[in-house]
Amino acid sequence: MERLHRRIAHAKWETYAMAPETKKISYGDEWIYAPDAVMMCPLFNNGAESPMANLASDEVLEAMQNFAPDGDMPTCEFRMWWKHLPDFRIVTRFDCAAADWGFAVRDTYAGTLADGTVLELHEWDYAWTNEEGHITRWDWFVDSPEWYPFVELIGLDPNGLTYQAYTVNFLREGSISR
């Protein structure tokens, strides 16, 4: 299982590290969520864990239909960031601790604003899997003082931000139709 977990983590790292060149975000075929998977980040949904199935609200589903009919939500998110930070990507080497339960990774994302200011965001991800290697829980953490300028850059208020509001925003702003 550790080898699988390392491959899953590396696929996520690689897609974000190479994003400006590939213009595509894909975690690969082995990144699979279990039906009961949950996600948690303290800066979304007031820190409450959210079943992944609940993230598909009516508003998110409508935005997907309008702005990502092919289902490619991750690329929309990065196209949103590229409008402000054309070179936005992971800038650190692959740093993963894989175990039988899942994996932990540490990444730094960075991008340059038009005025030359570089914004950095440190992220820590912890993903647990079931016996099939499907992700059952994904907790991720970012430094609040680093995150707030990113959120403000895209016109959102970091206070009380939900996954759904963030998702609708990146679908709208990162759509190829805009």
Secondary structure, DSSP 8 states (H G I E B T S, - for coil): -HHHHHHHHHHHHHHHHSHHHH------TT--EEEEEEEE-TTSGGG--EEGGGG--HHHHHHHHHH-TT--HHHHHHHHHHHH-TT-EE-S---EEE-SSEEEEEEEEEEE-TTS-EEEEEEEEEEEE-TTS-EEEEEEEE-HHHHHHHHHHTT--STT--HHHHHHHHHHHH-TT-
